[in-house]
Amino acid sequence: MSAPEHDWLLPPADLAKRLPAWLVAVPRWAPWAAVWNVKRGKFDKLPKNPHRARYGLSTTTPEKWAALDLAQRAYAAHPGALHGVGFCMTGLQGVVAVDLDRCSAPDGTPAPWARDVLERAHGAGGYCERSPSGTGFRIFVWGDEIDGADWNNHDVGIEVYVGTAPRFLTVTGYPWRPSA
């Protein structure tokens, strides 16, 4: 099966202004490329080296991660080859990232279960946004002491990352906020 066409939610030029300052300040950024995975029947979002964008980037080599502005410049310099920027969670203490999959209407309205998760995270000071596919959401929450390990429930479509395993999460800059 060949890769389907996809309209990604691409990060805007003012991405840094849309994200919380604490997330922007952490130099763990890289551009990414969407590559169709035939076996999985979906796109993999592969981190790329912000200094040499045609090369891949390991989520276990922090010396190659970059500041957000460098990752964005690399993304902007390679239209079509790169599809956005993302954040490396590997070994990061104090941040939890949550990935909610297949839980959004085309207009960005979350499913009831996802709305509950988003509202709780937003209420705790978390940053919530739409995912690049437009069908899910991403959440980043800062905390002082976070214990535990990454976990997921693929049946529901939720993954939680606490930095204990190598992880790279895409970031769009299209925030979600509770409606009044």
C-alpha positions in Angstrom: 0.0 0.0 0.0 1.4 3.4 -0.9 1.4 6.4 1.5 -1.9 8.2 1.5 -2.1 12.0 1.0 -2.1 13.8 4.3 -2.8 17.4 5.3 -0.7 18.0 8.4 -1.2 20.7 10.9 2.1 22.4 10.2 3.7 24.6 12.9 3.3 28.3 12.4 6.2 30.7 12.2 5.3 32.2 15.6 5.4 28.7 17.3 7.6 29.9 20.2 5.0 32.5 21.1 2.2 29.9 21.2 4.1 27.5 23.6 4.7 27.9 27.3 8.1 29.6 28.0 9.2 26.6 30.2 8.8 24.3 27.2 10.5 26.6 24.7 13.5 27.1 27.1 14.4 23.4 27.1 16.9 22.6 24.3 15.4 19.3 23.2 14.0 20.2 19.8 14.4 18.7 16.4 12.6 18.8 13.0 10.8 15.7 11.9 9.8 14.0 8.7 6.7 11.9 8.0 7.6 8.5 6.6 4.9 6.0 5.6 5.3 2.7 7.5 3.7 0.0 5.4 3.6 -2.6 8.2 1.8 -0.3 10.6 -0.3 1.4 8.0 0.5 4.8 9.3 3.0 7.6 9.2 6.1 7.4 11.5 7.3 10.9 12.5 11.1 10.6 12.5 13.3 13.2 14.2 15.9 14.7 12.0 19.2 16.3 12.8 18.6 20.1 13.0 22.2 20.7 11.8 22.0 18.3 8.9 18.3 17.8 8.2 18.6 14.9 5.8 20.1 12.7 8.5 18.1 11.1 11.3 18.4 11.9 14.9 18.5 9.5 17.8 16.3 10.3 20.7 19.2 9.0 22.9 21.8 11.5 21.7 21.2 14.8 23.6 24.2 16.5 22.1 22.4 16.7 18.8 19.1 18.1 20.1 18.7 21.9 19.6 16.9 25.0 20.7 13.5 25.5 19.3 14.5 28.3 17.0 17.2 26.1 15.3 14.8 23.2 14.9 12.2 25.6 13.3 14.8 27.1 11.0 15.8 23.6 9.8 12.1 22.8 9.2 11.5 26.0 7.3 14.6 25.4 5.1 13.3 22.0 3.9 9.7 22.4 2.9 8.1 19.1 1.8 11.0 17.1 3.2 10.4 18.0 6.8 6.9 18.3 8.3 7.3 20.0 11.6 9.2 20.1 14.9 9.1 18.0 18.0 10.4 17.6 21.5 12.7 14.8 22.8 11.4 13.6 26.2 14.3 11.1 26.8 15.6 11.4 30.4 13.8 14.6 31.1 12.7 15.0 34.7 9.7 17.0 35.7 7.7 16.9 32.5 4.9 14.6 31.6 3.7 14.3 28.0 0.3 12.7 27.0 -0.7 11.7 23.5 -4.4 11.2 22.9 -5.0 9.5 19.6 -8.1 9.2 17.3 -10.3 11.3 19.6 -11.1 14.5 17.6 -13.7 15.5 15.1 -12.4 17.2 12.0 -13.2 20.6 13.5 -11.0 19.8 16.5 -13.8 19.0 18.9 -12.5 16.3 21.3 -14.4 13.2 22.2 -16.0 13.3 25.7 -13.3 11.2 27.3 -10.6 13.3 25.7 -12.2 16.5 26.7 -12.1 15.3 30.4 -8.4 14.6 30.1 -7.7 17.9 28.4 -9.7 19.9 30.9 -7.9 18.3 33.8 -4.5 18.9 32.3 -5.4 22.5 31.4 -6.7 23.1 34.9 -3.3 21.8 36.3 -1.4 24.4 34.2 -0.6 22.0 31.3 -0.2 23.0 27.7 -2.7 21.2 25.4 -2.7 21.2 21.6 -4.0 19.5 18.5 -1.7 16.8 17.0 -0.2 17.1 13.5 -2.8 14.6 12.2 -5.6 16.8 13.4 -7.3 13.7 14.9 -5.7 13.8 18.4 -4.2 16.0 21.0 -0.9 16.4 22.8 -0.4 17.6 26.4 2.7 18.8 28.2 2.6 19.3 32.0 5.4 20.5 34.2 5.8 19.1 37.7 8.5 19.0 40.4 8.4 15.3 41.3 7.1 12.8 38.8 7.6 9.1 39.5 6.6 6.2 37.4 7.2 4.8 34.0 5.7 5.4 30.5 2.5 3.6 29.9 -0.2 3.3 27.2 -3.6 2.0 26.5 -3.7 1.6 22.7 -7.3 0.4 22.8 -8.4 3.7 24.1 -5.7 5.8 22.3 -3.7 7.2 25.2 0.0 7.2 25.8 1.8 8.8 28.8 5.5 9.7 28.7 7.5 10.7 31.8 11.0 10.6 30.2 12.0 7.1 31.4 12.3 5.8 27.8 13.5 7.4 24.5 10.5 9.4 23.1 10.0 12.1 20.6 6.7 14.0 20.4 5.6 16.3 17.6 4.4 19.8 18.5 2.1 21.9 16.4 1.4 25.1 18.3 -2.3 24.8 17.7 -3.5 25.1 21.3 -6.6 23.6 22.8 -8.4 25.5 25.5 -11.7 24.7 27.2 -14.6 26.6 25.8 -16.5 29.0 28.1 
